């Protein structure tokens, strides 16, 4: 029986009483999805999952989304390794707030991350509740932001000259930078969650490179101001990893970012994305 214990923070909950190493029936999938939509981030500790189970769970939650700019692990098409070796000195991967692949025409609904090797310290993942961040704004500010369309692009990260581009030497992750990162896509800055109807601020400065119809200086100033609001501590849940843990989050309602603090230790997690619902 699924038991869900809220984190007591801005979002997030611990889900126990269910074995994700085995196939899930329709009732269990409905329970998990309901808890996921309510808490935005679900952590399942004490799981004995392998890559087959991770893929099976991802399919049960909606199927595989597109994963650009990552090479999958050997023998798989939809699993990427979020990996850092103990002697690695390259900048930390994914240390800025973002929603996964927001620059796609159909960004993924969610992300699954399964712990494979967890260091004894550090490596927490932070999540920022963007439904709560939007709800806390003054009504006049909400109305202003509802009128804006954001321009998204992966160029700052995955272009050939981007942060993870051709000059990013010594990184253990299998990242494949490409000219495709220069492409742009637009999304409303404020989006209504397709399953719950709640409004959220979608994505953040980094993957958002401008605002349609707005001068660039003014757009960047607005996005920087909004970025500070989106990541305010009152909206943040700090997640601590354990071995044998799966974490599922909703890219439509939270931002996330990585943290360090585990220098000298190896860290590996296996990741899948959940496709947007049609």
C-alpha positions as CSV (number, residue, x, y, z in Angstrom):
1,X,0.0,0.0,0.0
2,X,1.4,3.4,-1.0
3,X,2.2,5.7,1.9
4,X,3.1,9.3,1.2
5,X,4.8,11.5,3.7
6,X,5.2,15.2,2.7
7,X,8.6,16.8,3.2
8,X,7.2,19.7,5.1
9,X,9.0,22.0,2.7
10,X,7.7,23.8,-0.4
11,X,7.1,20.6,-2.2
12,X,8.3,17.0,-2.2
13,X,7.2,13.8,-0.4
14,X,8.6,10.4,0.5
15,X,6.7,7.5,-1.0
16,X,6.9,4.0,0.6
17,X,5.1,0.8,0.7
18,X,5.4,0.0,-3.0
19,X,8.0,-2.2,-4.9
20,X,9.0,-0.5,-8.2
21,X,11.2,-3.4,-9.2
22,X,8.1,-5.3,-10.2
23,X,5.5,-4.3,-12.8
24,X,2.8,-1.9,-11.5
25,X,-0.9,-2.5,-12.0
26,X,-3.3,0.3,-13.1
27,X,-4.4,1.1,-9.6
28,X,-0.8,1.6,-8.4
29,X,0.0,3.9,-11.3
30,X,-3.1,6.0,-10.6
31,X,-2.0,6.3,-6.9
32,X,1.5,7.3,-7.8
33,X,0.4,9.8,-10.4
34,X,-2.1,11.5,-8.0
35,X,0.7,11.8,-5.4
36,X,3.1,13.1,-8.0
37,X,0.7,15.8,-9.2
38,X,0.0,16.8,-5.6
39,X,3.6,16.9,-4.2
40,X,5.5,17.8,-7.5
41,X,8.4,15.6,-6.4
42,X,8.2,12.0,-5.2
43,X,11.1,10.1,-3.7
44,X,10.9,6.3,-3.4
45,X,13.6,5.0,-1.0
46,X,14.8,1.4,-0.6
47,X,14.1,0.3,-4.1
48,X,16.0,-2.6,-5.7
49,X,15.6,-1.3,-9.3
50,X,17.7,-2.1,-12.3
51,X,17.6,-0.4,-15.7
52,X,14.8,-2.7,-16.9
53,X,12.6,-1.6,-14.0
54,X,13.5,2.1,-14.6
55,X,12.4,1.8,-18.2
56,X,9.2,-0.1,-17.2
57,X,8.3,2.6,-14.6
58,X,8.9,5.4,-17.1
59,X,6.6,3.7,-19.6
60,X,3.9,3.3,-16.9
61,X,4.1,7.0,-16.1
62,X,3.7,8.2,-19.7
63,X,6.4,6.9,-21.9
64,X,9.8,8.1,-23.0
65,X,10.4,11.7,-23.9
66,X,13.0,13.1,-26.1
67,X,16.5,13.4,-24.6
68,X,18.6,15.7,-26.8
69,X,22.3,16.3,-26.3
70,X,22.9,13.2,-24.1
71,X,24.3,9.8,-25.3
72,X,22.4,6.9,-23.7
73,X,24.3,4.3,-21.6
74,X,25.5,1.2,-23.6
75,X,22.7,-1.1,-24.5
76,X,19.9,1.4,-23.9
77,X,18.1,4.0,-26.0
78,X,16.3,6.0,-23.2
79,X,18.6,6.0,-20.2
80,X,21.4,8.5,-19.6
81,X,24.0,8.5,-16.9
82,X,24.3,11.6,-14.7
83,X,27.9,10.9,-13.8
84,X,30.8,12.6,-12.0
85,X,34.1,10.8,-11.3
86,X,36.0,11.4,-8.1
87,X,38.8,13.3,-9.8
88,X,36.7,15.4,-12.1
89,X,37.4,19.1,-12.1
90,X,35.0,20.4,-14.7
91,X,32.2,22.7,-13.6
92,X,29.3,21.0,-11.9
93,X,26.6,19.7,-14.3
94,X,23.1,21.3,-14.1
95,X,24.0,23.7,-11.2
96,X,21.6,26.4,-12.5
97,X,17.9,26.4,-12.0
98,X,16.0,24.9,-15.0
99,X,13.1,22.8,-16.3
100,X,14.4,19.9,-18.3
101,X,14.5,20.5,-22.1
102,X,12.2,23.5,-21.9
103,X,13.5,24.5,-25.3
104,X,11.7,21.6,-27.1
105,X,8.4,22.1,-28.7
106,X,7.0,19.4,-26.4
107,X,9.1,19.5,-23.2
108,X,9.0,16.4,-21.1
109,X,6.3,16.1,-18.4
110,X,8.6,14.6,-15.9
111,X,12.0,13.2,-15.1
112,X,13.0,10.0,-13.3
113,X,16.4,9.7,-11.6
114,X,17.6,6.5,-10.1
115,X,20.6,6.5,-7.7
116,X,23.3,4.0,-8.7
117,X,26.3,5.3,-6.6
118,X,25.8,7.9,-4.0
119,X,28.6,9.7,-2.2
120,X,28.5,9.8,1.6
121,X,28.1,13.6,1.6
122,X,26.8,16.4,-0.6
123,X,25.1,16.1,-4.0
124,X,21.6,17.2,-2.8
125,X,19.2,18.2,-5.5
126,X,17.1,21.4,-5.0
127,X,13.6,21.8,-6.3
128,X,11.7,25.1,-6.6
129,X,7.9,25.0,-6.7
130,X,6.8,27.2,-9.5
131,X,3.1,26.9,-8.8
132,X,3.7,28.4,-5.3
133,X,6.1,31.0,-6.8
134,X,3.4,32.2,-9.2
135,X,0.6,32.1,-6.6
136,X,2.7,34.3,-4.2
137,X,3.0,37.2,-6.7
138,X,0.7,40.3,-6.6
139,X,-2.3,40.0,-8.9
140,X,-1.1,42.9,-11.0
141,X,2.3,41.1,-11.6
142,X,0.5,37.9,-12.4
143,X,-1.5,39.7,-15.1
144,X,1.6,41.2,-16.6
145,X,3.5,37.9,-16.8
146,X,0.5,36.1,-18.3
147,X,0.9,38.3,-21.3
148,X,4.5,37.3,-22.0
149,X,5.9,34.7,-24.4
150,X,9.4,33.4,-23.6
151,X,12.0,32.5,-26.2
152,X,13.8,29.2,-25.2
153,X,17.1,27.9,-26.5
154,X,19.8,25.4,-25.5
155,X,22.6,27.5,-27.0
156,X,24.1,28.6,-23.7
157,X,24.6,25.0,-22.6
158,X,24.8,22.7,-25.6
159,X,26.0,24.7,-28.5
160,X,29.5,23.9,-29.7
161,X,30.7,26.9,-27.8
162,X,28.3,26.5,-24.9
163,X,29.0,25.6,-21.3
164,X,29.0,21.9,-22.2
165,X,30.4,22.4,-25.7
166,X,33.6,21.2,-27.5
167,X,35.9,23.0,-25.0
168,X,34.3,21.2,-22.0
169,X,37.2,18.8,-21.4
170,X,37.5,16.2,-18.7
171,X,33.8,15.7,-18.2
172,X,32.7,12.1,-17.6
173,X,29.1,12.5,-18.8
174,X,28.3,11.6,-22.4
175,X,27.1,15.0,-23.5
176,X,26.9,15.6,-27.3
177,X,26.9,19.4,-28.1
178,X,25.4,20.3,-31.5
179,X,24.5,23.2,-33.7
180,X,20.9,22.2,-33.1
181,X,21.2,23.9,-29.8
182,X,21.1,27.3,-31.6
183,X,17.4,26.7,-32.5
184,X,14.7,28.5,-30.6
185,X,11.2,27.7,-29.4
186,X,8.6,29.8,-27.7
187,X,6.3,29.0,-24.8
188,X,4.0,31.2,-22.7
189,X,6.0,32.4,-19.6
190,X,3.0,31.4,-17.4
191,X,1.5,28.0,-18.2
192,X,-1.5,26.2,-16.9
193,X,-0.7,22.7,-15.8
194,X,-2.4,20.3,-18.2
195,X,-3.5,17.9,-15.5
196,X,-4.2,20.0,-12.5
197,X,-5.1,23.4,-14.1
198,X,-2.8,25.3,-11.7
199,X,-0.7,28.1,-13.1
200,X,3.1,28.0,-12.9
201,X,6.1,30.0,-14.1
202,X,7.6,27.8,-16.8
203,X,11.4,27.4,-16.9
204,X,14.0,30.1,-16.0
205,X,16.8,32.3,-17.2
206,X,19.3,30.0,-18.9
207,X,17.1,28.2,-21.2
208,X,15.0,31.3,-21.6
209,X,17.0,33.8,-23.7
210,X,14.4,36.5,-24.4
211,X,10.8,37.7,-24.4
212,X,8.9,38.1,-27.6
213,X,8.4,41.7,-28.5
214,X,10.6,43.0,-25.7
215,X,14.0,44.8,-26.1
216,X,16.7,42.4,-25.0
217,X,18.1,44.6,-22.2
218,X,14.6,44.9,-20.7
219,X,13.9,41.2,-21.2
220,X,17.2,40.1,-19.5
221,X,16.5,42.5,-16.5
222,X,13.0,41.0,-16.1
223,X,14.3,37.4,-16.3
224,X,17.0,38.1,-13.8
225,X,14.5,39.6,-11.4
226,X,12.1,36.7,-11.9
227,X,14.9,34.2,-11.5
228,X,15.6,35.5,-8.0
229,X,11.9,35.3,-7.1
230,X,11.5,31.7,-8.6
231,X,14.4,30.4,-6.5
232,X,13.5,32.1,-3.2
233,X,14.0,29.8,-0.2
234,X,10.3,29.8,0.6
235,X,9.6,27.9,-2.6
236,X,12.5,25.4,-2.3
237,X,12.7,21.7,-1.3
238,X,16.2,20.3,-0.6
239,X,16.4,16.6,-1.5
240,X,19.0,14.3,0.1
241,X,19.9,11.2,-1.9
242,X,20.2,7.7,-0.6
243,X,21.4,4.5,-2.4
244,X,18.5,2.6,-4.0
245,X,16.3,5.6,-4.4
246,X,14.2,6.7,-7.3
247,X,13.1,10.4,-7.6
248,X,10.3,11.5,-9.9
249,X,9.6,15.2,-10.5
250,X,7.2,17.2,-12.6
251,X,8.9,19.6,-15.0
252,X,5.7,21.5,-15.5
253,X,5.6,22.6,-11.9
254,X,9.1,22.7,-10.5
255,X,12.6,23.9,-11.4
256,X,15.6,21.9,-10.2
257,X,19.3,22.3,-9.9
258,X,22.3,20.2,-8.7
259,X,24.6,20.9,-5.8
260,X,28.2,19.8,-5.1
261,X,30.0,19.1,-1.9
262,X,31.2,15.5,-2.7
263,X,34.6,16.2,-4.1
264,X,36.8,13.0,-4.2
265,X,33.7,10.7,-4.5
266,X,32.1,9.1,-7.5
267,X,28.4,9.9,-8.1
268,X,26.2,8.1,-10.7
269,X,22.4,8.3,-11.3
270,X,20.4,6.9,-14.2
271,X,17.9,9.2,-15.8
272,X,14.9,8.9,-18.1
273,X,12.4,11.6,-19.2
274,X,8.6,11.2,-19.3
275,X,7.0,12.4,-22.5
276,X,4.5,15.3,-22.5
277,X,0.9,14.1,-22.4
278,X,-0.9,14.5,-25.7
